[in-house]
Amino acid sequence: MKRGWDFFLRPSVPEPVFQGAWLVYRVAIGLAMFGIHGLEKLTDFLGTVAHIPDPFGLGGTISTLIALQANVTGAFGVMLGLFTRLSALLVVGVTLVGLVVVHAHDPWSVKDVPLMYSLAFGLVTVRGGGRYAIDHRLYRWVRSAVRSRNVRQVQEA
């Protein structure tokens, strides 16, 4: 019984548990962003162009393409862990504009969705993809390639 309480009371979980939970978190928020926001914009592009807010005066088409970039490309990047921080930052940029500019005068019951997406993807921007991300493999591959290149240069000198 002591073991059960220990799991809930200790300040952190073992690293493999955290990395698994982080993968589930990334996939869940990416699926939510794509499924709720991205898919709708993809399937009804012209309808989205007609009604999407245009806070910077770029036009409905450009605003829709920016939103699609975040809602589709950003969401899939976060789910896969591919260029995770950049992908999450795309989403944060769009959701913060929605929160601060588009919904500036709306009640908090409307602002809560862009706020929660901003916080969720902001956390991914800070934390990165984790061990179970394509970024992790890319980083290790690039680091080993750079090390081997540096070793060859030292040996040739």
HELIX and SHEET records of a PDB file:
HELIX    1   1 LYS A    2  LEU A    9  1                                   8    
HELIX    2   2 GLU A   15  MET A   33  1                                  19    
HELIX    3   3 PHE A   34  GLY A   38  3                                   5    
HELIX    4   4 LEU A   39  THR A   43  1                                   5    
HELIX    5   5 PHE A   45  HIS A   51  1                                   7    
HELIX    6   6 GLY A   60  LEU A   68  1                                   9    
HELIX    7   7 GLN A   69  GLY A   74  3                                   6    
HELIX    8   8 ALA A   75  LEU A   80  1                                   6    
HELIX    9   9 THR A   84  VAL A   97  1                                  14    
HELIX   10  10 GLY A   98  VAL A  102  3                                   5    
HELIX   11  11 TRP A  108  ARG A  127  1                                  20    
HELIX   12  12 ILE A  134  GLU A  156  1                                  23    
END                                                                             
